[in-house]
C-alpha cells in the first residue's frame, strides 16, 4: 500500500526492489551513491541538509559541490564526502549519483540544480522554499515525473513525531471535534510580511494542507506596506535570493474543502518575533496549538469556547504524546523524510513529503500575491503560472 502525505514508513526494512541507477562506485558495500550540492555564499546548507543521507549505512556520500573553497572543504569534513567539486554540473556528470541533497536556502537556483539532477537520473532531497514561482515549480515537477524520479522536500516540521501524533488525534480520534479552521502566523521578525510568507510561511502553509486534508480552492488577501495598501513600487528583492516580495503585513485566507478556512498572517510590529510562529487548529470542541522552534511545542485546549479564562479547562500536553528526543537534533532532523524517500524509490511511490508538496506551498504563496493584485478572490489552482509580482511591477 502506498503512503499518503500523512504517513511515514516506520519499519527499518526496505523492499527488495532495486534502484534503477548506478551503484558500482558506492563505497563500503553501500547500495547507493549520494552527492551534496551547496553554496556557502548563497544560502549555504539549510536545515542541515548536508547530513540528509549520512545516517544510513546503505548510502555512501561520495562528493560535495560548493563554489566556495572553504565552504566545500568544511562540508566534506563534516560529512565524510570523498571528493569535492567547485561546479555541481561537473560533479553530477562524473559521479552519476543515485541520490542528491540540494542544500542552499536561497531558492533562485533550485530549478537549475534539480533539472541537472534529473538529467543524470538522480532522486533526491531539496531545501525549501522549492523555487521562485509556479513556472519553475511546474518545470521541476515535470522533469522528475518524466523519469519517475522521487524527490522529497525539507518540510521537517510536518515530519516531527509530535505533529504526526497531533494530526492522528484530530483526524482519527476527534480530539477537538469537527475541525473548523486553521490560523497560522509567520515568524514576524525583520522579514515580516512578504519575505516571511515565503521563508517561514512555507512551513505553516504545508501544515495547513496537512491538517485540513486537502487543497485550497480559493484565496483572498490584503497586503500593506508601512500601514498603507501596497503598490508596485513597494515590490523588492529580499536579502536572500527568493524572488520578489512585497509588503510588511500580509493577511491571506484560503478556502479548503468542507467549508474549512485557513488563515495566514505576518505583520511587522514593535515587539518583533514573539514566538508566535506556528499554527492553531480550531475545532468544535477545542483547540490544538503548535509553536515551531528547534522542536515543536504542541498543546491542547479541551474547551469549545476556545477561551479557558474563568473555567476549569486549561492548556495541556497532547494525550499519549511521544517523548523520544533526537540524539543529534542537527543531523537527525531530516531522517524521517530521507528514510521515507528511499523507501518511496524502492516501492515506486510518491514520497510522503514530496516535491509536489513543495509546489503546493509555492502555489499558496503566489495565490496570496495574485489575489491582492487582482483585488478579489482567485480560484486555485492558478491559471497564470508566472510570478504575479513580476507582472505587476
Buried (B, 14 or more C-beta within 10 A) or exposed (E): EEBEBBBBBEEEEBEEEEBEBBBEBBEEEBBBBBBBBBBBEBBBBBBBBBBBBBBBEEBBBBBBBBBBEEBBBBBBEBBEBBEBBEEBBEBBEBBBBBBBBBBBBBBBBBBBBBBBBBEBBBBBBBBBBBBBBBBBBBBBBEBBBEEEBBBBBBBBBBBBBBBBBBBBBBBEEEBBEEBBBBBBBBBBBEBBBBBBBBBBBBBBBBBBBBBBBEBBEBBBBBBBBEEEEBEEEBBBEBEBBBBBBBBBBBBBBBBBEEEBBBBBBBBBEEEEBEEBBBBBBBBEBBBBBBBBEEBBEBBBBBBBEBEBEEEEBEEEEBEEBEEEEBEEEEBBBBBBBBBBBBBBBBBEBBBBBBBBBBBBBBBBBBBBBBBBBBEEBBEBBBEEBEBBBEEBB
